[in-house]
Amino acid sequence: MPIFYQCQRCTACCRWPGEVAFKPGEIEAMAAFKQLSEDEFIQAYTRLRRDRQGLALAEKENGECIFLEGHDCSVQPVKPRQCRQFPNLWNFPGFEKQCHAIPKLVEEEEYRRLVERAMGVSRET
């Protein structure tokens, strides 16, 4: 049985080193959410990825995500897919030492349903 990690919104994942790369459509959605043009959003909130193959979210000087405000994500409804996928669709060894997500053994169908909900995907019935 798969393990589904129920996010507790502890924001630990928003505070550790890493790179959040954009997928197609994410810059447009986030710019619209912030009521900015795409160019304004890019100038204010992005940087060139380390591999120089696209853009990534900028970080604060202390390494936190630029959208982290206390213990809240200021772009929660439109946060990047990479953020929504953690820790169920990707993670790294030892993530549990930092992340407060609650592990839960679930059946395959329940796992798919929970991941879809976490990703903001609704099934057509």
VMD Tcl script that draws the C-alpha trace (Angstrom):
set ca {
  {0.00 0.00 0.00}
  {1.28 3.48 -0.80}
  {1.97 6.13 1.80}
  {0.22 9.46 1.38}
  {1.83 12.37 3.24}
  {-0.81 14.80 4.49}
  {0.72 18.28 4.37}
  {0.47 20.21 7.64}
  {1.57 23.48 6.00}
  {4.57 23.67 8.31}
  {6.44 25.55 5.52}
  {9.68 23.65 6.13}
  {9.84 22.89 2.40}
  {9.66 26.64 1.72}
  {12.73 27.25 3.86}
  {15.33 24.72 2.74}
  {17.74 25.17 -0.18}
  {16.52 24.22 -3.59}
  {15.26 25.53 -6.85}
  {11.62 25.85 -7.89}
  {11.52 25.79 -11.69}
  {8.45 26.98 -13.57}
  {6.29 24.77 -15.75}
  {4.39 26.19 -18.76}
  {1.57 28.50 -17.69}
  {2.73 29.00 -14.11}
  {4.27 32.44 -14.58}
  {1.11 33.65 -16.31}
  {-1.13 32.29 -13.54}
  {1.00 33.70 -10.74}
  {1.34 37.09 -12.44}
  {-2.43 37.29 -12.87}
  {-2.95 36.29 -9.23}
  {-0.53 39.05 -8.11}
  {-2.24 41.48 -10.55}
  {1.01 42.10 -12.42}
  {2.04 41.84 -16.04}
  {4.19 38.84 -16.84}
  {7.20 41.12 -17.31}
  {6.63 42.78 -13.92}
  {6.27 39.38 -12.25}
  {9.44 38.04 -13.89}
  {11.45 41.09 -12.81}
  {10.19 40.99 -9.22}
  {9.95 37.27 -8.42}
  {12.20 35.17 -10.63}
  {15.83 34.48 -11.38}
  {17.71 32.51 -13.99}
  {17.92 28.79 -13.15}
  {21.36 27.43 -12.26}
  {21.44 25.43 -15.50}
  {20.50 28.62 -17.39}
  {17.63 26.73 -19.08}
  {14.74 28.83 -17.80}
  {13.45 30.72 -14.80}
  {13.08 29.73 -11.16}
  {11.48 31.40 -8.16}
  {13.73 33.91 -6.49}
  {14.59 33.42 -2.83}
  {14.82 35.85 0.04}
  {18.31 36.65 1.35}
  {17.87 33.97 4.05}
  {17.06 31.32 1.41}
  {13.31 31.15 2.05}
  {10.84 31.21 -0.80}
  {10.08 34.74 -1.88}
  {6.35 34.06 -1.37}
  {6.64 32.79 2.19}
  {4.97 35.20 4.62}
  {5.39 33.87 8.16}
  {3.82 30.42 7.92}
  {1.73 31.17 4.85}
  {2.26 30.97 1.11}
  {1.10 34.25 -0.40}
  {0.37 32.47 -3.72}
  {-1.16 29.28 -2.26}
  {-4.03 29.02 -4.81}
  {-1.58 29.20 -7.75}
  {1.67 27.92 -6.25}
  {3.97 26.06 -8.67}
  {3.34 22.42 -9.47}
  {6.71 21.48 -7.98}
  {5.52 22.84 -4.62}
  {2.14 21.08 -4.85}
  {3.82 17.75 -5.63}
  {5.98 17.66 -2.51}
  {6.31 15.26 -0.69}
  {4.00 12.78 -2.43}
  {5.26 12.90 -6.01}
  {8.84 13.82 -5.22}
  {10.98 14.10 -2.12}
  {14.51 13.32 -1.02}
  {16.10 11.00 1.53}
  {15.60 12.34 5.03}
  {12.88 14.86 4.15}
  {10.85 13.54 7.09}
  {13.36 15.08 9.50}
  {12.28 18.55 8.40}
  {8.78 18.09 6.97}
  {5.85 17.64 9.35}
  {3.56 15.91 6.82}
  {1.69 13.03 8.42}
  {2.27 9.65 6.70}
  {-0.83 7.54 6.15}
  {-1.06 4.09 4.55}
  {-3.85 4.13 1.98}
  {-5.22 1.95 -0.81}
  {-4.10 2.73 -4.38}
  {-7.38 4.38 -5.37}
  {-7.43 6.53 -2.23}
  {-3.79 7.53 -2.87}
  {-4.65 8.69 -6.41}
  {-7.66 10.63 -5.13}
  {-5.65 12.32 -2.36}
  {-2.80 13.24 -4.71}
  {-5.25 14.66 -7.24}
  {-6.86 16.77 -4.54}
  {-3.44 17.96 -3.29}
  {-2.56 18.88 -6.88}
  {-5.82 20.76 -7.38}
  {-7.11 18.27 -9.96}
  {-10.74 17.23 -9.97}
  {-11.95 14.08 -11.68}
  {-14.71 14.15 -14.23}
  {-17.53 11.81 -13.24}
}
mol new
graphics top color blue
foreach p $ca { graphics top sphere $p radius 0.5 }
foreach p [lrange $ca 0 end-1] q [lrange $ca 1 end] { graphics top cylinder $p $q radius 0.2 }
display resetview
